[in-house]
Amino acid sequence: MQNNFYETFTDYARLLSSFVKLNLEYNAMYLDSIKNTLEQNKESFDPKAFYELLANNLDNIFDKELRTKRFTSILSEYMNSLVDYRETQKRINIPVRYYDEALYQIKKYLFQLSSAMDLECSATATPSEVVFKKGKIELLHYITDKKNIIPLILVYAPINRFNLMDLKPNRSIVKNLISQGFDVYVIHWGYTGIQDDGLKLDDYENYLDEAVSAICQSHARQKIPIVGYCWGGLLSVVYSALYLEKVESLTLMATPIDFTQENSILSVWSKDLDMDKILDEFGHLDPLMLDTAFVMRNPFRNYEKYANLFNKIHDQKYLNDFVTLEKWLHNIPPIPGAFYRQIIDDCYKNNLLILKKMHVNGKLVNLEKIDFPVLTVYAEKDDLISPISSLAINEHISSKDKKTISIPSGHVGLIIGTSAHEKLWPDIGTWIKSKNIMAPKSDSKPTISTRKEEPVTA
């Protein structure tokens, strides 16, 4: 008993010490930025100019310092001490998983986060039906009275929620594509829990294949267009290399490809931290941990957006859009440990996709096999996925029909910003239609299968 108490106290002291050290690093960055800003404003003091300059200085120092080996070693020390402390707590029968769940429920309450069912049935959502289901994975088909003949599947990142594709009526990618004549499907990865920790990349690719096959069967087609966003794009490109015969065209949006070129802050941390130790302890990537990591990239800008909110508190449209987007940003599900580990090890740390050494379901993923039309879309101001990493796809596929589109926005604005809806999505739709060579096998109207299957063990 005495040894347990001593070990617990020692581990807690280490955790507290590493936490203080981490905070001191951030404090030093703030102080350096304030010092530099004051030196640049010696002659006159304009509060507005001072604030803008300070914000820019903080952007620069965070962008530089948070990537350094010095900072990542301090962050690693904190994460390792956190894991060690949790392990000690478990040895003395403290229910740490209960506390994890309690913290998550508090976050859900504070942000009024919706469940998957609430999101699908909300008054602002585009009407849809589940046409295929396996375990927690669902294929949503969006209902329209238009005679749309080109089926299309949107594949979003499993680390976020599917409703980004249909966020609000005036920000709905689904509605935009329907208006262009597409029959839109979205693969909904479900809301994973600790019981799904064993799900692998292999499982996600299998689910995607079954969803694509269901669409092809319903529309009497051999292949369909695929549009993938972020890690959803990564899943899509891996799928496309394995199932060439089912892909008519591939649109990749803000998708990481060459991970030696991937130098965003979160990418650097993913490469340098001992993710195996973290995942061994949690079994999954904890949503609160990922949420915190997003904030840590630039705490000042995160606080700033809430401060700016008060300046537009009487703008109802702005307020509604802000709240809707914030709910989506913070509604992060637990990420299955096996899946996350496979992406981090194979891609971020070892770049196996580019080296032609990545295997999924026992098959080699060879990008050179991709010979159909590929459209690469990237955001010039993306701070989560490096544009140069996305553009690398064009160097490793054999397709002669390759196109690139860039827009001056950030990672999320790329797909839901005003310019995205007014210009980008119409351009994407036009491009996909120009590659549509697959006529239905029969003249009969496509019928939607509602077959459902039982969950499978990962």
LUMZAGU-954652 format. One record per residue (C-alpha): x, y, z. Coordinates in steps of 0.1 Angstrom, whole numbers. Each point is the difference from the previous one (the first is absolute). Example, Ala and Ser with C-alpha at 12.3 -4.5 7.8 and 13.67 -1.06 7.14 Angstrom:
+-------+-------+-------+
!     x !     y !     z !
+-------+-------+-------+
!   123 !   -45 !    78 !
!    14 !    34 !    -7 !
+-------+-------+-------+
This chain:
+-------+-------+-------+
!     x !     y !     z !
+-------+-------+-------+
!     0 !     0 !     0 !
!    28 !    24 !     9 !
!    18 !    -9 !   -33 !
!   -32 !     8 !   -20 !
!    -3 !    33 !    18 !
!    36 !     9 !    -6 !
!    -3 !   -10 !   -37 !
!   -32 !    20 !    -5 !
!    15 !    31 !    17 !
!    32 !    -3 !   -21 !
!   -19 !    -3 !   -33 !
!   -24 !    28 !     9 !
!    30 !    22 !     8 !
!    15 !    -8 !   -34 !
!   -32 !     7 !   -17 !
!    -4 !    34 !    18 !
!    36 !     9 !    -8 !
!    -3 !    -8 !   -37 !
!   -33 !    19 !    -2 !
!    16 !    31 !    16 !
!    29 !    -3 !   -24 !
!   -24 !    -2 !   -30 !
!   -19 !    31 !    12 !
!    33 !    19 !     6 !
!     9 !    -6 !   -37 !
!   -32 !    16 !   -11 !
!     4 !    29 !    24 !
!    35 !     6 !   -14 !
!   -14 !     1 !   -35 !
!   -26 !    25 !    11 !
!    26 !    22 !    18 !
!    23 !    -1 !   -30 !
!   -28 !    11 !   -23 !
!   -10 !    28 !    23 !
!    36 !    12 !     2 !
!     5 !    -1 !   -38 !
!   -33 !    18 !    -5 !
!    10 !    28 !    24 !
!    33 !     4 !   -17 !
!   -17 !     3 !   -33 !
!   -24 !    27 !    14 !
!    25 !    23 !    18 !
!    -9 !    33 !   -17 !
!   -38 !    -1 !     4 !
!   -26 !   -22 !    16 !
!   -31 !    -9 !   -19 !
!   -20 !   -27 !    19 !
!   -15 !   -15 !   -32 !
!    33 !    -1 !   -18 !
!    17 !   -14 !    31 !
!   -26 !   -28 !     3 !
!     3 !   -10 !   -37 !
!    38 !     0 !     2 !
!     0 !   -20 !    32 !
!   -23 !   -26 !   -16 !
!    22 !    -3 !   -30 !
!    31 !    -3 !    22 !
!   -17 !   -28 !    20 !
!   -10 !   -17 !   -33 !
!    37 !     0 !   -11 !
!    15 !   -11 !    33 !
!   -26 !   -28 !     6 !
!     5 !   -12 !   -36 !
!    38 !    -1 !     5 !
!     5 !   -11 !    36 !
!   -28 !   -27 !     2 !
!    18 !   -20 !   -27 !
!    34 !    -1 !    17 !
!    15 !   -31 !    15 !
!     4 !    20 !    33 !
!   -38 !     6 !     2 !
!   -10 !   -35 !   -11 !
!    23 !   -15 !    26 !
!   -17 !    21 !    27 !
!   -34 !   -11 !   -13 !
!    11 !   -36 !    -2 !
!    11 !     2 !    37 !
!   -34 !    13 !    10 !
!   -19 !   -27 !   -20 !
!    22 !   -28 !    13 !
!    -4 !    12 !    36 !
!   -38 !     1 !    -6 !
!     0 !   -36 !   -12 !
!    22 !   -11 !    29 !
!   -23 !    17 !    25 !
!   -31 !   -16 !   -15 !
!    17 !   -34 !     2 !
!     8 !     5 !    37 !
!   -35 !    11 !     7 !
!   -14 !   -31 !   -16 !
!    23 !   -22 !    22 !
!   -16 !    15 !    31 !
!   -35 !    -6 !   -15 !
!    -9 !    36 !    -8 !
!   -26 !     0 !   -28 !
!    18 !    22 !   -25 !
!   -22 !   -10 !   -29 !
!   -30 !    11 !    20 !
!    16 !    34 !     5 !
!     8 !     2 !   -37 !
!   -36 !    -6 !    -9 !
!   -12 !    25 !    26 !
!    23 !    27 !   -15 !
!   -13 !    -8 !   -35 !
!   -36 !     2 !    11 !
!     7 !    34 !    16 !
!    14 !    12 !   -33 !
!   -30 !   -13 !   -19 !
!   -23 !    19 !    24 !
!    20 !    32 !    -2 !
!     0 !    -1 !   -38 !
!   -34 !   -16 !    -3 !
!    15 !   -25 !   -24 !
!   -26 !   -20 !   -20 !
!    -1 !   -37 !    -3 !
!     3 !   -17 !   -34 !
!   -38 !    -5 !    -1 !
!    -7 !    37 !     9 !
!    23 !    11 !   -28 !
!   -17 !   -22 !   -26 !
!   -35 !    10 !    12 !
!     6 !    38 !     6 !
!   -24 !    24 !   -16 !
!    28 !    16 !   -21 !
!    14 !   -33 !   -13 !
!    -7 !   -11 !   -36 !
!   -24 !   -30 !     1 !
!    19 !   -33 !    -3 !
!    -5 !   -37 !     4 !
!    23 !   -28 !    11 !
!     4 !   -23 !   -30 !
!    28 !   -22 !    14 !
!    12 !    -7 !    35 !
!    27 !   -22 !    15 !
!     7 !     4 !    37 !
!     1 !    37 !     7 !
!     8 !     9 !   -36 !
!   -28 !    14 !   -20 !
!    -4 !    11 !   -37 !
!   -23 !    30 !    -2 !
!   -18 !     8 !   -32 !
!   -14 !    35 !    -2 !
!   -35 !     2 !   -14 !
!    -9 !    22 !   -29 !
!   -28 !     4 !   -24 !
!    24 !     9 !   -28 !
!     8 !   -26 !   -26 !
!    36 !    -2 !     9 !
!    19 !   -28 !   -19 !
!    36 !     3 !    12 !
!     6 !   -16 !    34 !
!    28 !    14 !    21 !
!    14 !   -10 !    34 !
!    15 !    25 !    24 !
!    26 !   -15 !    24 !
!     8 !    22 !    30 !
!    26 !    -5 !    27 !
!    -8 !   -25 !    27 !
!    16 !    23 !    26 !
!   -30 !    24 !    -5 !
!   -37 !    -1 !    -4 !
!   -18 !    -6 !   -33 !
!   -23 !    30 !     3 !
!    27 !    24 !   -13 !
!   -13 !   -11 !   -35 !
!   -34 !    13 !     9 !
!     7 !    25 !    27 !
!   -27 !    26 !    -6 !
!   -24 !     6 !   -29 !
!    21 !    29 !   -12 !
!    33 !   -19 !     6 !
!   -11 !   -35 !   -13 !
!    24 !   -17 !   -24 !
!   -27 !   -26 !    -4 !
!   -26 !    25 !   -12 !
!    26 !    16 !   -23 !
!     8 !   -33 !   -17 !
!   -37 !   -10 !    -3 !
!    -7 !    33 !   -17 !
!    26 !    -9 !   -26 !
!   -17 !   -32 !    -8 !
!    19 !   -25 !    22 !
!   -16 !   -28 !    20 !
!    19 !     5 !    32 !
!    12 !   -26 !    25 !
!    20 !     4 !    32 !
!    17 !   -28 !    19 !
!    -7 !     6 !    37 !
!    27 !   -16 !    21 !
!   -22 !    -1 !    31 !
!     8 !    12 !    35 !
!    28 !   -23 !    12 !
!     5 !   -10 !    36 !
!    25 !   -19 !    20 !
!   -15 !   -33 !   -13 !
!    12 !    10 !   -34 !
!    37 !     5 !    10 !
!     9 !   -30 !   -22 !
!   -12 !    14 !   -33 !
!    28 !     2 !   -25 !
!     6 !    19 !   -32 !
!    -8 !   -33 !   -17 !
!   -35 !     0 !    15 !
!    -6 !    36 !   -12 !
!    11 !    -9 !   -35 !
!   -23 !   -31 !     0 !
!   -30 !    22 !    12 !
!     8 !    25 !   -28 !
!     1 !   -28 !   -26 !
!   -33 !   -14 !    11 !
!   -16 !    35 !    -1 !
!    14 !     6 !   -35 !
!   -12 !   -34 !   -11 !
!   -35 !     7 !    13 !
!    -2 !    32 !   -20 !
!    13 !   -16 !   -31 !
!   -26 !   -28 !     3 !
!   -28 !    25 !     7 !
!     8 !    21 !   -31 !
!    10 !   -29 !   -22 !
!    35 !    14 !    -5 !
!    34 !   -15 !     1 !
!    17 !    31 !    15 !
!    -8 !    33 !    16 !
!    18 !    34 !     8 !
!    15 !     3 !    35 !
!     6 !    32 !    19 !
!    22 !    -2 !    31 !
!     8 !    27 !    25 !
!    31 !     0 !    24 !
!     5 !   -35 !    14 !
!   -31 !    -9 !   -19 !
!    21 !     8 !   -31 !
!    27 !   -22 !    13 !
!   -24 !   -29 !     4 !
!   -13 !     7 !   -35 !
!    34 !     0 !   -17 !
!     9 !   -33 !    18 !
!   -33 !   -14 !   -11 !
!     4 !    12 !   -36 !
!    34 !   -17 !    -3 !
!   -15 !   -33 !    12 !
!   -33 !     1 !   -18 !
!     7 !    17 !   -33 !
!   -29 !   -16 !   -18 !
!   -25 !    18 !    23 !
!    12 !    35 !    -3 !
!    -9 !    23 !   -29 !
!    18 !    31 !    13 !
!    16 !    11 !    32 !
!    -2 !    34 !    16 !
!    24 !     6 !    29 !
!    -5 !    30 !    22 !
!    26 !    10 !    26 !
!    14 !   -35 !     0 !
!    34 !    -9 !    14 !
!    20 !   -23 !   -24 !
!    38 !     5 !     4 !
!     6 !     1 !    37 !
!    36 !    10 !    -2 !
!   -15 !    33 !   -14 !
!   -27 !     1 !    27 !
!    13 !    26 !    25 !
!   -31 !    14 !    18 !
!     3 !     3 !    37 !
!   -22 !   -30 !     7 !
!    19 !   -20 !   -25 !
!    33 !     8 !    17 !
!   -15 !   -10 !    34 !
!   -14 !   -32 !   -14 !
!    34 !   -10 !   -13 !
!    20 !    10 !    31 !
!   -23 !   -12 !    28 !
!    -1 !   -36 !    13 !
!   -34 !    -7 !   -14 !
!     3 !   -37 !     7 !
!     3 !     7 !    38 !
!   -30 !    23 !    -1 !
!   -22 !   -24 !   -20 !
!    11 !   -30 !    21 !
!   -13 !    18 !    31 !
!   -32 !    16 !   -14 !
!    -8 !   -27 !   -27 !
!   -11 !    29 !   -23 !
!     9 !    36 !    -6 !
!   -20 !    18 !    26 !
!   -23 !    28 !   -14 !
!     9 !    24 !    27 !
!    37 !    -5 !    -7 !
!    -5 !     7 !   -37 !
!   -22 !    30 !     7 !
!    27 !    14 !    23 !
!    27 !    -6 !   -26 !
!   -20 !    21 !   -25 !
!    -1 !    29 !    25 !
!    37 !    -4 !    10 !
!    10 !     8 !   -36 !
!    -9 !    36 !     6 !
!   -18 !     7 !    33 !
!    -1 !    38 !    -7 !
!   -20 !    -4 !   -32 !
!   -24 !   -24 !    17 !
!    -7 !    25 !    27 !
!    -2 !    28 !   -25 !
!   -29 !   -15 !   -20 !
!   -21 !     0 !    32 !
!    10 !    36 !     8 !
!    -9 !    10 !   -36 !
!   -34 !   -16 !     5 !
!   -10 !    27 !    24 !
!     6 !    26 !   -27 !
!   -27 !   -18 !   -22 !
!   -23 !   -12 !    28 !
!   -29 !    18 !   -17 !
!     6 !   -15 !   -34 !
!   -23 !   -30 !     2 !
!    12 !   -17 !   -32 !
!    37 !     3 !    11 !
!    -9 !   -13 !    35 !
!   -19 !   -30 !   -14 !
!    28 !    -9 !   -24 !
!    26 !     4 !    27 !
!   -19 !   -23 !    25 !
!    -7 !   -26 !   -26 !
!    37 !    -2 !   -11 !
!    13 !     0 !    36 !
!   -23 !   -29 !     8 !
!    14 !   -19 !   -30 !
!    36 !     8 !     9 !
!    -3 !   -12 !    36 !
!   -22 !   -30 !    -7 !
!    30 !   -24 !    -5 !
!    -7 !   -37 !     5 !
!    26 !   -24 !    16 !
!    23 !   -12 !   -28 !
!     5 !   -38 !     0 !
!    35 !    -7 !    11 !
!     9 !   -26 !   -25 !
!   -11 !    22 !   -29 !
!    18 !    31 !    13 !
!    32 !   -20 !     7 !
!     0 !   -14 !   -35 !
!    -4 !    35 !   -16 !
!    27 !    16 !    23 !
!    25 !   -29 !    -4 !
!    -5 !    -8 !   -37 !
!    -5 !    35 !   -13 !
!    12 !    28 !    23 !
!    31 !   -18 !    14 !
!    10 !   -24 !   -27 !
!   -15 !    15 !   -32 !
!    -8 !   -35 !   -13 !
!   -27 !    13 !   -24 !
!    26 !    18 !   -21 !
!    26 !   -27 !     5 !
!   -24 !   -26 !   -14 !
!     3 !   -21 !    32 !
!   -34 !     6 !    15 !
!   -23 !   -31 !     3 !
!   -37 !     0 !     6 !
!   -19 !   -32 !     4 !
!    31 !   -18 !   -11 !
!     2 !    20 !   -33 !
!    27 !    24 !   -11 !
!   -12 !    35 !    -5 !
!    16 !    12 !   -32 !
!    -9 !    35 !   -11 !
!    14 !    -6 !   -34 !
!   -30 !   -22 !    -8 !
!   -23 !    31 !     1 !
!    -5 !     8 !   -37 !
!   -34 !    17 !     1 !
!    -7 !    38 !     3 !
!    11 !    16 !    33 !
!    -8 !    35 !    12 !
!    22 !    14 !    29 !
!   -15 !    29 !    20 !
!    20 !    18 !    27 !
!    -3 !    30 !    22 !
!    29 !    25 !    -2 !
!    -4 !     9 !    37 !
!    -5 !   -35 !    13 !
!    16 !    -4 !    34 !
!    -9 !   -37 !     4 !
!    10 !   -15 !   -33 !
!    30 !    13 !   -19 !
!    -9 !     9 !   -37 !
!    33 !   -15 !   -12 !
!    -9 !   -33 !    16 !
!   -33 !     0 !   -19 !
!    15 !     9 !   -33 !
!    24 !   -30 !     2 !
!   -28 !   -23 !   -12 !
!     6 !    13 !   -36 !
!    36 !   -13 !     1 !
!    -9 !   -36 !    10 !
!   -31 !    -9 !   -21 !
!     1 !   -11 !   -36 !
!   -32 !    19 !   -10 !
!     5 !    25 !   -29 !
!   -32 !    18 !    10 !
!    11 !    20 !    30 !
!   -13 !    34 !    11 !
!     8 !    23 !    30 !
!   -21 !    27 !    16 !
!    11 !    23 !    28 !
!   -20 !    25 !    19 !
!    12 !    27 !    25 !
!   -16 !   -15 !    31 !
!     6 !   -22 !    31 !
!    -6 !   -36 !     5 !
!   -37 !     2 !     8 !
!    -8 !    31 !   -21 !
!    12 !   -20 !   -30 !
!   -32 !   -20 !    -1 !
!   -26 !    21 !    18 !
!    11 !    36 !    -5 !
!   -20 !    24 !   -21 !
!    24 !    -2 !   -29 !
!    -1 !   -38 !     2 !
!   -38 !     0 !    -5 !
!     0 !    27 !   -27 !
!    30 !   -11 !   -20 !
!    19 !   -31 !    11 !
!   -29 !   -26 !     3 !
!   -15 !    10 !   -34 !
!    35 !    -4 !   -15 !
!     4 !   -34 !    16 !
!   -34 !   -10 !   -12 !
!     7 !    11 !   -35 !
!    33 !   -20 !     0 !
!   -16 !   -32 !    14 !
!   -28 !     2 !   -26 !
!    26 !     4 !   -28 !
!    15 !   -34 !    11 !
!   -34 !   -18 !     2 !
!     3 !   -27 !   -26 !
!   -19 !   -27 !    18 !
!   -35 !    -3 !   -13 !
!   -25 !   -22 !    20 !
!    -1 !   -36 !   -10 !
!   -38 !     3 !    -6 !
!   -25 !    27 !    -6 !
!   -18 !    -7 !    33 !
!     0 !    25 !    27 !
!    25 !    -8 !    28 !
!   -15 !   -17 !    30 !
!    15 !     5 !    34 !
!     7 !   -31 !    20 !
!    -7 !     2 !    37 !
!    18 !   -32 !     9 !
!    16 !     0 !    34 !
!    27 !   -23 !    14 !
!     9 !   -10 !    35 !
!    31 !    15 !    16 !
!    32 !   -19 !    -6 !
!    29 !    -4 !    25 !
!    30 !    21 !   -10 !
+-------+-------+-------+
